Structures are given as C-alpha cells and as structure tokens.
Amino acid sequence: MNGSENGELILSDQTGALLMLNKEERKLLKQLLSMTMGSESGKAYIIKKLGPEYIKVAEKLLQALGVT
C-alpha cells in the first residue's frame, strides 16, 4: 500500500489488483471502517460475512489510511 504524487491512495490486494482512492473516497472509507471496527457488532458482522481474517485486513487498511 502506498501513495501517489497526486494525493490518491493506491492499494493492492493479494492478487496484485490495484485500487486507487481519491480524497473523498478515502474520507468515506476511513469513517466507515472506524465506525465498524469500533463496535463489537461491526466486527461480528465482518466475521460473519467474510471471516475472521478480514478483521486484520480492515486493521491494515485503517493503518494505510492513517488511522492508528
């Protein structure tokens, strides 16, 4: 996960696919993930829908977005 010169965040997944997020998309994603990861029911929903490994994915994504 790394940034680009024009302020977009470039993310890659395990398959090598790239996702570029602009400032507004990063702001929305940061808020949604912060709310979800800040509640037990949000974490439980992620685990139920995607599996427990996605909690780590969410934590790494929040780190990449600048939330510690």
C-alpha positions as MATLAB code, in Angstrom:
seq = 'MNGSENGELILSDQTGALLMLNKEERKLLKQLLSMTMGSESGKAYIIKKLGPEYIKVAEKLLQALGVT';
ca = [
       0.000    0.000    0.000;
       1.482    3.296   -0.975;
       0.598    6.810   -2.062;
       0.915    8.556   -5.368;
       2.054   12.032   -6.305;
      -1.455   13.411   -6.900;
      -2.797   12.574   -3.441;
      -4.557    9.349   -4.302;
      -4.033    6.253   -2.208;
      -3.022    3.216   -4.203;
      -3.910   -0.095   -2.593;
      -3.125   -3.583   -3.796;
      -4.569   -6.871   -2.693;
      -3.059  -10.337   -2.588;
      -3.859  -10.893   -6.267;
      -1.922   -7.767   -7.215;
      -5.035   -5.871   -8.291;
      -4.737   -2.123   -7.723;
      -7.374    0.187   -6.315;
      -6.903    3.949   -6.394;
      -8.900    6.047   -3.945;
      -9.326    9.795   -4.179;
      -9.585   12.103   -1.165;
     -13.377   11.832   -0.812;
     -13.330    8.043   -1.127;
     -10.578    7.773    1.490;
     -12.553   10.019    3.856;
     -15.674    7.861    3.492;
     -13.792    4.580    3.804;
     -11.929    5.829    6.873;
     -15.185    6.827    8.601;
     -16.984    3.592    7.747;
     -14.113    1.377    8.823;
     -13.537    3.352   12.016;
     -17.201    3.007   12.997;
     -17.318   -0.669   12.095;
     -14.086   -1.615   13.812;
     -15.037    0.483   16.846;
     -18.014   -1.682   17.683;
     -18.283   -5.340   18.597;
     -21.360   -5.748   16.410;
     -19.464   -4.257   13.453;
     -16.594   -6.688   13.927;
     -19.047   -9.571   14.350;
     -20.706   -8.610   11.056;
     -17.362   -8.666    9.229;
     -16.524  -12.056   10.722;
     -19.948  -13.465    9.829;
     -19.923  -12.193    6.236;
     -16.239  -12.511    5.317;
     -14.422  -14.477    8.001;
     -12.152  -13.583   10.912;
      -9.139  -12.916    8.695;
     -10.884   -9.789    7.390;
     -10.519   -8.114   10.789;
      -6.764   -7.986   10.076;
      -7.466   -6.729    6.552;
      -9.585   -3.914    7.998;
      -6.901   -3.040   10.551;
      -4.209   -2.878    7.859;
      -6.443   -0.749    5.660;
      -7.099    1.665    8.518;
      -3.340    1.908    9.074;
      -2.836    2.685    5.389;
      -5.500    5.377    5.664;
      -3.659    6.978    8.578;
      -5.847    5.783   11.443;
      -3.916    4.192   14.290;
];
